[in-house]
Amino acid sequence: MNETVLRGQRMAQLEGGQASLPVREIFEGFPVERAGVRIDSIRHTPWKLLEHLRIAQWDIVQFAIDPAHSSPPWPDEHWPRKTSPESADEWMASVDIFLSDLEHEKELA
């Protein structure tokens, strides 16, 4: 496969907007007070999902840039222990780190 096409497809997957909302739109306007609320048919709270994605993405980026990187034990260290953030600031800090690591992953692609 053409490398340029492959990289373009990977970027589109990372940015979202095809099979899912663009990543930034998911977080814009999200009601932080609902971050710890689990919807009946969904196994995890938004906070647990965000933290899982942040940790997994960090792990992928570290694996790509550091040959000595050791991944945290699966699955225990890939999921947060608590079900909600302690504050809106903690939620926003996690979102900011996730988006920053996403930009790093896109640079690597």
C-alpha positions as CSV (number, residue, x, y, z in Angstrom):
1,M,0.0,0.0,0.0
2,N,1.1,3.5,-0.7
3,E,2.7,5.0,2.5
4,T,1.2,8.4,1.9
5,V,-2.3,6.9,1.7
6,L,-1.7,4.8,4.8
7,R,-0.5,7.8,6.8
8,G,-3.5,9.8,5.6
9,Q,-5.9,7.1,6.7
10,R,-4.2,6.8,10.1
11,M,-4.4,10.6,10.6
12,A,-8.1,10.5,9.7
13,Q,-8.6,7.7,12.3
14,L,-6.8,9.6,15.0
15,E,-8.7,12.9,14.3
16,G,-12.1,11.2,14.1
17,G,-15.0,12.5,12.1
18,Q,-15.5,9.5,9.9
19,A,-17.0,6.6,12.0
20,S,-17.1,8.8,15.2
21,L,-17.3,12.4,16.2
22,P,-14.1,14.4,15.8
23,V,-12.1,13.8,19.0
24,R,-12.1,17.5,20.2
25,E,-15.9,17.7,19.7
26,I,-16.4,14.8,22.1
27,F,-14.9,16.9,25.0
28,E,-16.2,20.3,24.1
29,G,-19.2,21.1,26.2
30,F,-19.2,17.8,28.0
31,P,-21.0,18.2,31.3
32,V,-18.2,17.5,33.8
33,E,-20.7,16.9,36.6
34,R,-21.8,13.8,34.6
35,A,-18.2,12.4,34.3
36,G,-18.8,9.9,37.1
37,V,-22.3,8.9,36.1
38,R,-22.7,5.5,34.5
39,I,-25.5,5.0,31.9
40,D,-27.3,1.7,32.5
41,S,-26.2,0.0,29.2
42,I,-22.6,1.2,29.4
43,R,-20.1,-0.6,31.6
44,H,-17.9,2.4,32.5
45,T,-18.4,6.0,33.5
46,P,-17.1,8.7,31.1
47,W,-14.3,9.4,33.6
48,K,-13.1,5.7,33.5
49,L,-13.3,5.7,29.7
50,L,-11.3,8.9,29.4
51,E,-8.7,7.7,31.8
52,H,-8.4,4.4,30.1
53,L,-8.0,6.0,26.7
54,R,-5.4,8.5,28.1
55,I,-3.4,5.7,29.7
56,A,-3.5,3.4,26.7
57,Q,-2.6,6.2,24.3
58,W,0.3,7.3,26.5
59,D,1.5,3.7,26.6
60,I,1.3,3.4,22.8
61,V,3.3,6.7,22.3
62,Q,5.9,5.7,24.8
63,F,6.3,2.3,23.2
64,A,6.8,4.0,19.8
65,I,9.5,6.4,21.0
66,D,11.3,4.5,23.8
67,P,12.6,1.0,23.1
68,A,13.1,0.5,26.8
69,H,9.5,1.4,27.7
70,S,7.7,-1.2,29.8
71,S,3.9,-1.1,29.6
72,P,1.9,-1.0,32.8
73,P,0.4,-4.4,33.7
74,W,-2.8,-5.2,31.8
75,P,-5.6,-4.6,32.6
76,D,-5.2,-3.3,36.2
77,E,-2.9,-0.4,35.4
78,H,-4.8,0.6,32.2
79,W,-8.0,1.5,34.1
80,P,-8.5,4.1,36.8
81,R,-9.5,2.9,40.2
82,K,-12.0,5.7,40.9
83,T,-15.2,6.1,38.9
84,S,-15.2,9.9,38.7
85,P,-12.8,12.9,38.8
86,E,-12.4,14.7,42.0
87,S,-13.0,18.1,40.3
88,A,-13.6,19.8,37.0
89,D,-9.9,20.7,37.0
90,E,-8.9,17.0,37.2
91,W,-11.2,16.2,34.3
92,M,-9.8,19.1,32.2
93,A,-6.2,18.1,33.0
94,S,-6.9,14.5,31.8
95,V,-8.5,15.8,28.6
96,D,-5.6,18.2,28.0
97,I,-3.1,15.4,28.5
98,F,-5.1,13.1,26.2
99,L,-5.3,15.7,23.5
100,S,-1.6,16.5,23.8
101,D,-0.6,12.9,23.5
102,L,-3.0,12.6,20.5
103,E,-1.0,15.4,18.8
104,H,2.2,13.5,19.6
105,E,0.8,10.3,18.2
106,K,-0.3,12.2,15.0
107,E,3.3,13.6,14.7
108,L,4.6,10.0,14.9
109,A,2.2,8.9,12.2
